């Protein structure tokens, strides 16, 4: 796998000091959650269960799908090249909770050069440090959009090298909504 550590190495390398202390004192084991966090600022972005494992149709002239182990689960990963000939390896992530908790959608949505047929994209950034993480994908519509309503994000395509695996205690995880719209 690309940059991910084995389960044993990951557990040793990313073990939270609070978790280690509670285990050393024989306290009841707190629940540990597996997260992908921002590689830039270490902000927790996505829980392991929010990864979308199912394979999605791609434009085969610019993208291909392969399987990857992330947190000991097989997920579909996409190696995709953008219009500027830059290649990215992305995983798809369930959007609703990540959008209100840790990822910002920015910019106008466009279907131009979308890797996923039927979906238009816009930029996705870390809600904490504003680092570019990937793209938000919305289902394309044939009808004229209503300017008063914003289409819902169907999923995020997040760049693997922009994230790191990490384990956190449940009480250290961010709230479901950490920021609010103005």
Backbone as CSV, one residue per row, in Angstrom:
resi,resn,N_x,N_y,N_z,CA_x,CA_y,CA_z,C_x,C_y,C_z
1,UNK,0.837,-1.179,0.000,0.000,0.000,0.000,0.877,1.236,0.000
2,UNK,0.308,2.366,-0.400,1.082,3.573,-0.635,1.903,4.003,0.565
3,UNK,1.307,4.708,1.501,2.043,5.269,2.613,1.521,4.766,3.934
4,UNK,0.528,3.886,3.909,-0.092,3.434,5.132,0.772,2.416,5.842
5,UNK,0.792,2.480,7.156,1.552,1.542,7.962,0.767,0.256,8.155
6,UNK,1.457,-0.828,8.463,0.769,-2.062,8.810,-0.009,-1.821,10.093
7,UNK,-0.954,-2.695,10.414,-1.767,-2.528,11.617,-0.900,-2.451,12.863
8,UNK,0.082,-3.346,12.985,0.942,-3.361,14.172,1.792,-2.113,14.247
9,UNK,2.382,-1.708,13.132,3.223,-0.519,13.123,2.385,0.721,13.388
10,UNK,1.179,0.763,12.802,0.315,1.906,13.008,-0.087,2.007,14.474
11,UNK,-0.428,0.894,15.083,-0.831,0.909,16.483,0.307,1.407,17.360
12,UNK,1.506,0.963,17.085,2.659,1.394,17.881,2.993,2.857,17.609
13,UNK,2.947,3.274,16.336,3.372,4.625,15.970,2.355,5.684,16.335
14,UNK,1.066,5.356,16.262,0.068,6.405,16.469,-0.730,6.209,17.743
15,UNK,-0.260,5.367,18.643,-0.973,5.139,19.891,-1.040,6.445,20.669
16,UNK,-2.217,6.805,21.066,-2.410,8.022,21.824,-1.825,7.841,23.225
17,UNK,-1.075,8.821,23.744,-0.494,8.683,25.078,-1.544,8.447,26.162
18,UNK,-2.726,9.045,26.017,-3.787,8.827,27.003,-4.241,7.384,26.994
19,UNK,-4.318,6.779,25.793,-4.712,5.390,25.679,-3.665,4.500,26.331
20,UNK,-2.404,4.763,26.065,-1.328,3.970,26.654,-1.355,4.092,28.179
21,UNK,-1.585,5.288,28.701,-1.632,5.500,30.143,-2.796,4.758,30.779
22,UNK,-3.955,4.790,30.142,-5.107,4.105,30.719,-4.914,2.603,30.709
23,UNK,-4.267,2.069,29.660,-3.994,0.638,29.612,-2.976,0.254,30.677
24,UNK,-1.962,1.108,30.923,-0.932,0.821,31.909,-1.508,0.805,33.317
25,UNK,-2.526,1.624,33.590,-3.129,1.688,34.918,-4.292,0.720,35.081
26,UNK,-4.581,-0.060,34.063,-5.647,-1.048,34.158,-7.035,-0.456,34.111
27,UNK,-7.160,0.797,33.685,-8.478,1.411,33.562,-9.270,0.697,32.480
28,UNK,-10.584,0.883,32.520,-11.410,0.330,31.450,-10.950,0.930,30.132
29,UNK,-10.875,0.103,29.120,-10.380,0.583,27.829,-11.377,1.541,27.189
30,UNK,-10.936,2.759,26.902,-11.817,3.683,26.184,-11.963,3.221,24.735
31,UNK,-13.035,3.635,24.120,-13.232,3.249,22.729,-12.281,4.026,21.828
32,UNK,-11.602,3.294,20.970,-10.662,3.898,20.039,-11.328,3.996,18.678
33,UNK,-11.244,5.180,18.074,-11.798,5.385,16.748,-10.660,5.571,15.759
34,UNK,-10.840,5.018,14.575,-9.843,5.138,13.513,-10.240,6.302,12.607
35,UNK,-9.279,7.209,12.388,-9.519,8.413,11.613,-8.460,8.590,10.542
36,UNK,-8.838,9.245,9.458,-7.867,9.827,8.541,-7.810,11.295,8.929
37,UNK,-6.606,11.795,9.160,-6.458,13.179,9.570,-5.662,13.944,8.525
38,UNK,-5.780,15.255,8.559,-5.059,16.129,7.642,-3.560,15.960,7.875
39,UNK,-2.819,15.703,6.822,-1.371,15.532,6.938,-0.690,16.846,7.286
40,UNK,-1.316,17.965,6.971,-0.728,19.279,7.228,-0.858,19.693,8.693
41,UNK,-2.074,19.557,9.254,-2.316,20.064,10.611,-2.773,19.002,11.606
42,UNK,-2.938,17.771,11.162,-3.348,16.626,11.979,-4.798,16.739,12.481
43,UNK,-5.599,17.548,11.839,-7.009,17.674,12.200,-7.757,16.423,11.749
44,UNK,-8.581,15.816,12.608,-9.321,14.615,12.209,-10.373,14.946,11.150
45,UNK,-10.301,14.224,10.036,-11.172,14.511,8.900,-12.298,13.500,8.736
46,UNK,-11.922,12.230,8.675,-12.856,11.188,8.261,-12.670,9.950,9.125
47,UNK,-13.771,9.410,9.643,-13.721,8.137,10.360,-13.596,6.995,9.355
48,UNK,-12.983,5.910,9.779,-12.782,4.754,8.899,-14.099,4.278,8.292
49,UNK,-15.172,4.297,9.069,-16.457,3.803,8.555,-17.089,4.742,7.529
50,UNK,-16.539,5.937,7.332,-17.060,6.862,6.324,-16.415,6.662,4.951
51,UNK,-15.402,5.799,4.874,-14.804,5.476,3.574,-15.809,4.666,2.759
52,UNK,-15.887,4.935,1.471,-16.806,4.206,0.594,-16.012,3.100,-0.096
53,UNK,-16.333,1.870,0.231,-15.579,0.724,-0.288,-15.995,0.350,-1.714
54,UNK,-17.251,0.577,-2.069,-17.761,0.154,-3.372,-17.070,0.880,-4.515
55,UNK,-16.894,0.154,-5.593,-16.269,0.697,-6.796,-17.268,1.589,-7.531
56,UNK,-16.785,2.689,-8.061,-17.601,3.657,-8.800,-17.121,3.687,-10.253
57,UNK,-18.017,3.955,-11.175,-17.646,4.085,-12.581,-16.763,5.311,-12.763
58,UNK,-15.692,5.154,-13.556,-14.774,6.266,-13.811,-14.590,6.460,-15.303
59,UNK,-14.081,7.626,-15.668,-13.663,7.868,-17.060,-12.357,7.097,-17.257
60,UNK,-12.401,6.047,-18.036,-11.241,5.165,-18.172,-10.085,5.786,-18.945
61,UNK,-10.305,6.916,-19.625,-9.196,7.567,-20.330,-8.304,8.371,-19.379
62,UNK,-8.791,8.672,-18.170,-8.005,9.472,-17.226,-7.947,8.885,-15.818
63,UNK,-8.625,7.780,-15.563,-8.657,7.216,-14.214,-8.789,5.701,-14.258
64,UNK,-8.284,5.056,-13.224,-8.483,3.622,-13.059,-8.604,3.318,-11.576
65,UNK,-9.252,2.217,-11.282,-9.573,1.854,-9.910,-8.705,0.674,-9.475
66,UNK,-8.287,0.695,-8.224,-7.577,-0.443,-7.630,-8.005,-0.559,-6.170
67,UNK,-7.748,-1.721,-5.576,-8.104,-1.957,-4.185,-6.938,-1.588,-3.281
68,UNK,-7.247,-1.046,-2.093,-6.225,-0.634,-1.145,-6.721,-0.926,0.264
69,UNK,-5.830,-1.380,1.132,-6.168,-1.577,2.538,-6.004,-0.260,3.277
70,UNK,-7.079,0.203,3.865,-7.054,1.384,4.718,-7.713,0.965,6.025
71,UNK,-6.977,1.045,7.115,-7.477,0.586,8.405,-7.997,-0.849,8.320
72,UNK,-7.249,-1.702,7.688,-7.577,-3.129,7.589,-8.891,-3.412,6.871
73,UNK,-9.331,-2.503,6.031,-10.512,-2.781,5.208,-10.175,-2.451,3.761
74,UNK,-10.702,-3.250,2.848,-10.482,-3.023,1.424,-11.393,-1.898,0.950
75,UNK,-10.802,-0.875,0.342,-11.578,0.196,-0.265,-11.108,0.388,-1.703
76,UNK,-11.993,0.889,-2.519,-11.629,1.221,-3.893,-10.896,2.551,-3.880
77,UNK,-9.760,2.573,-4.533,-8.946,3.770,-4.657,-8.863,4.092,-6.143
78,UNK,-8.751,5.363,-6.470,-8.767,5.790,-7.867,-7.501,6.568,-8.183
79,UNK,-6.782,6.105,-9.170,-5.625,6.834,-9.666,-6.138,7.657,-10.846
80,UNK,-6.135,8.967,-10.685,-6.778,9.838,-11.667,-5.864,11.002,-12.042
81,UNK,-5.930,11.379,-13.308,-5.115,12.470,-13.835,-6.021,13.641,-14.185
82,UNK,-5.646,14.837,-13.727,-6.482,16.005,-14.012,-6.110,16.625,-15.361
83,UNK,-6.785,17.698,-15.708,-6.580,18.360,-17.006,-5.181,18.946,-17.156
84,UNK,-4.465,19.133,-16.042,-3.102,19.682,-16.070,-2.050,18.574,-15.999
85,UNK,-2.492,17.335,-16.191,-1.622,16.155,-16.225,-0.982,15.833,-14.873
86,UNK,-1.646,16.219,-13.778,-1.202,15.826,-12.444,-2.012,14.606,-12.018
87,UNK,-1.328,13.608,-11.462,-2.010,12.380,-11.046,-2.233,12.405,-9.542
88,UNK,-3.401,11.908,-9.131,-3.779,11.834,-7.731,-4.332,10.451,-7.440
89,UNK,-4.064,9.940,-6.263,-4.701,8.719,-5.783,-5.710,9.154,-4.739
90,UNK,-6.986,8.871,-5.006,-8.060,9.343,-4.139,-8.932,8.193,-3.656
91,UNK,-9.515,8.389,-2.483,-10.538,7.492,-1.963,-11.832,8.287,-1.887
92,UNK,-12.933,7.572,-2.039,-14.242,8.230,-1.917,-14.691,8.158,-0.458
93,UNK,-15.300,9.260,-0.003,-15.721,9.393,1.387,-17.166,9.874,1.422
94,UNK,-17.954,9.281,2.317,-19.328,9.705,2.529,-19.333,11.167,2.962
95,UNK,-20.128,11.987,2.332,-20.033,13.432,2.513,-20.774,14.033,3.695
96,UNK,-21.990,13.624,4.036,-22.783,14.436,4.968,-22.107,14.795,6.287
97,UNK,-21.577,13.853,7.021,-20.996,14.213,8.313,-19.660,14.928,8.155
98,UNK,-18.851,14.541,7.190,-17.552,15.202,6.989,-17.739,16.656,6.561
99,UNK,-18.775,16.940,5.789,-19.009,18.299,5.304,-19.341,19.245,6.450
100,UNK,-20.070,18.789,7.431,-20.432,19.674,8.546,-19.394,19.639,9.658
101,UNK,-18.489,18.675,9.622,-17.544,18.490,10.716,-16.123,18.926,10.390
102,UNK,-15.605,18.599,9.216,-14.164,18.741,9.023,-13.709,19.155,7.632
103,UNK,-14.601,19.166,6.666,-14.210,19.479,5.289,-15.076,20.603,4.749
104,UNK,-14.423,21.578,4.128,-15.122,22.699,3.505,-15.200,22.493,2.000
105,UNK,-16.347,22.754,1.437,-16.524,22.737,-0.021,-16.380,24.167,-0.509
106,UNK,-15.551,24.368,-1.542,-15.268,25.718,-2.016,-15.378,25.804,-3.536
107,UNK,-15.809,26.962,-4.015,-15.796,27.257,-5.439,-17.019,26.775,-6.192
108,UNK,-17.042,27.149,-7.451,-18.134,26.765,-8.347,-17.999,25.295,-8.741
109,UNK,-19.122,24.646,-8.890,-19.149,23.249,-9.306,-19.097,23.172,-10.833
110,UNK,-18.301,22.243,-11.344,-18.201,22.039,-12.780,-18.122,20.552,-13.099
111,UNK,-18.680,20.171,-14.236,-18.578,18.788,-14.692,-17.378,18.609,-15.621
112,UNK,-16.714,19.707,-15.967,-15.579,19.646,-16.881,-14.464,18.780,-16.296
113,UNK,-14.064,17.772,-17.059,-12.978,16.859,-16.717,-13.223,16.092,-15.413
114,UNK,-14.497,15.815,-15.116,-14.809,15.018,-13.932,-14.365,13.575,-14.150
115,UNK,-13.755,12.981,-13.147,-13.306,11.581,-13.236,-14.471,10.619,-13.093
116,UNK,-15.564,11.084,-12.493,-16.716,10.236,-12.215,-17.897,10.702,-13.073
117,UNK,-18.242,9.960,-14.132,-19.354,10.359,-15.004,-20.643,10.560,-14.207
118,UNK,-21.349,11.639,-14.533,-22.592,11.954,-13.849,-22.415,12.816,-12.616
119,UNK,-21.151,13.160,-12.302,-20.878,13.974,-11.123,-20.039,15.190,-11.498
120,UNK,-20.419,16.325,-10.946,-19.654,17.569,-11.104,-18.836,17.770,-9.832
121,UNK,-17.747,18.512,-9.937,-16.837,18.654,-8.798,-16.597,20.111,-8.419
122,UNK,-16.172,20.302,-7.191,-15.670,21.578,-6.672,-14.551,21.222,-5.686
123,UNK,-13.859,22.209,-5.185,-12.708,21.968,-4.315,-13.144,21.577,-2.900
124,UNK,-12.285,20.787,-2.227,-12.510,20.409,-0.825,-11.245,20.740,-0.037
125,UNK,-11.437,21.430,1.099,-10.322,21.864,1.938,-10.534,21.433,3.387
126,UNK,-9.445,21.323,4.117,-9.494,21.068,5.557,-10.164,22.262,6.235
127,UNK,-11.124,21.999,7.109,-11.820,23.072,7.811,-10.932,23.754,8.846
128,UNK,-9.822,23.131,9.202,-8.939,23.707,10.217,-7.821,24.552,9.607
129,UNK,-7.101,24.027,8.607,-5.947,24.759,8.059,-6.132,25.196,6.611
130,UNK,-7.270,24.829,6.006,-7.623,25.193,4.644,-6.725,24.545,3.583
131,UNK,-6.001,23.518,3.936,-5.180,22.765,2.985,-6.094,22.066,1.966
132,UNK,-5.700,22.074,0.703,-6.463,21.359,-0.324,-6.390,19.864,-0.044
133,UNK,-7.549,19.216,0.087,-7.622,17.783,0.372,-8.080,16.967,-0.819
134,UNK,-8.829,17.584,-1.724,-9.406,16.848,-2.844,-10.598,17.602,-3.399
135,UNK,-11.676,16.850,-3.687,-12.811,17.431,-4.374,-14.123,16.929,-3.799
136,UNK,-15.134,17.789,-3.848,-16.506,17.435,-3.492,-17.234,17.122,-4.800
137,UNK,-17.973,16.035,-4.843,-18.694,15.629,-6.049,-20.193,15.655,-5.798
138,UNK,-20.904,16.318,-6.708,-22.362,16.418,-6.670,-22.933,15.765,-7.919
139,UNK,-24.100,15.157,-7.791,-24.762,14.582,-8.958,-25.111,15.702,-9.935
140,UNK,-24.825,15.466,-11.224,-25.176,16.451,-12.259,-26.680,16.426,-12.474
141,UNK,-27.234,17.589,-12.800,-28.654,17.655,-13.136,-28.795,18.251,-14.526
142,UNK,-29.829,17.837,-15.224,-30.096,18.343,-16.567,-30.921,19.624,-16.525
143,UNK,-31.589,19.849,-15.399,-32.435,21.030,-15.281,-31.643,22.230,-14.784
144,UNK,-32.208,23.401,-14.970,-31.580,24.638,-14.519,-31.548,24.644,-12.986
145,UNK,-30.373,24.852,-12.390,-30.306,24.825,-10.923,-31.059,25.989,-10.303
146,UNK,-31.635,25.732,-9.144,-32.330,26.760,-8.380,-31.276,27.559,-7.617
147,UNK,-31.126,28.854,-7.897,-30.084,29.645,-7.228,-30.262,29.728,-5.715
148,UNK,-31.480,29.495,-5.226,-31.740,29.583,-3.793,-31.281,28.334,-3.047
149,UNK,-31.098,27.229,-3.752,-30.674,26.002,-3.072,-29.360,25.497,-3.652
150,UNK,-28.531,24.970,-2.797,-27.237,24.429,-3.209,-27.377,22.910,-3.310
151,UNK,-26.916,22.303,-4.418,-27.007,20.845,-4.532,-26.203,20.173,-3.423
152,UNK,-26.625,18.987,-3.048,-25.949,18.254,-1.991,-24.714,17.544,-2.520
153,UNK,-23.676,17.531,-1.708,-22.468,16.791,-2.041,-22.785,15.309,-1.905
154,UNK,-22.511,14.536,-2.952,-22.756,13.096,-2.921,-21.620,12.359,-2.215
155,UNK,-20.382,12.777,-2.488,-19.214,12.178,-1.854,-18.014,13.089,-2.063
156,UNK,-16.982,12.851,-1.287,-15.701,13.522,-1.479,-14.735,12.548,-2.118
157,UNK,-13.845,13.053,-2.964,-12.702,12.299,-3.462,-11.476,12.934,-2.819
158,UNK,-10.917,12.273,-1.805,-9.816,12.862,-1.040,-8.485,12.225,-1.413
159,UNK,-7.465,13.045,-1.550,-6.138,12.614,-1.968,-5.450,11.894,-0.812
160,UNK,-5.010,10.678,-1.063,-4.394,9.873,-0.010,-3.175,10.530,0.617
161,UNK,-2.338,11.161,-0.177,-1.115,11.750,0.376,-1.383,13.014,1.190
162,UNK,-2.616,13.498,1.206,-2.984,14.662,2.001,-3.502,14.265,3.387
163,UNK,-3.526,12.927,3.663,-4.082,12.427,4.914,-3.153,11.386,5.530
164,UNK,-3.336,11.156,6.816,-2.605,10.133,7.551,-3.591,9.350,8.415
165,UNK,-3.311,8.061,8.592,-4.117,7.249,9.494,-3.771,7.605,10.928
166,UNK,-4.784,7.575,11.798,-4.550,7.856,13.208,-5.663,7.223,14.037
167,UNK,-5.332,6.837,15.247,-6.328,6.329,16.180,-6.522,7.353,17.279
168,UNK,-7.776,7.634,17.612,-8.107,8.611,18.646,-9.073,7.990,19.632
169,UNK,-8.982,8.464,20.867,-9.982,8.084,21.848,-11.289,8.768,21.474
170,UNK,-12.384,8.120,21.784,-13.689,8.656,21.399,-13.887,10.087,21.883
171,UNK,-13.473,10.402,23.117,-13.696,11.758,23.639,-12.809,12.809,22.970
172,UNK,-11.787,12.391,22.209,-10.922,13.339,21.503,-11.405,13.632,20.087
173,UNK,-12.392,12.899,19.644,-12.907,13.088,18.286,-13.682,14.401,18.207
174,UNK,-13.666,15.056,17.051,-14.402,16.321,16.921,-15.902,16.094,16.961
175,UNK,-16.613,17.123,17.384,-18.066,17.065,17.379,-18.553,16.929,15.947
176,UNK,-19.793,16.499,15.810,-20.361,16.325,14.472,-20.428,17.633,13.706
177,UNK,-20.599,18.756,14.378,-20.608,20.037,13.691,-19.717,20.986,14.479
178,UNK,-18.538,21.268,13.937,-17.590,22.100,14.666,-17.635,23.556,14.222
179,UNK,-18.266,23.835,13.125,-18.369,25.212,12.637,-19.752,25.395,12.085
180,UNK,-20.169,26.626,11.929,-21.511,26.876,11.407,-21.432,27.819,10.230
181,UNK,-22.406,27.691,9.376,-22.481,28.585,8.213,-22.851,29.987,8.698
182,UNK,-22.306,31.025,8.033,-22.636,32.403,8.462,-24.096,32.724,8.228
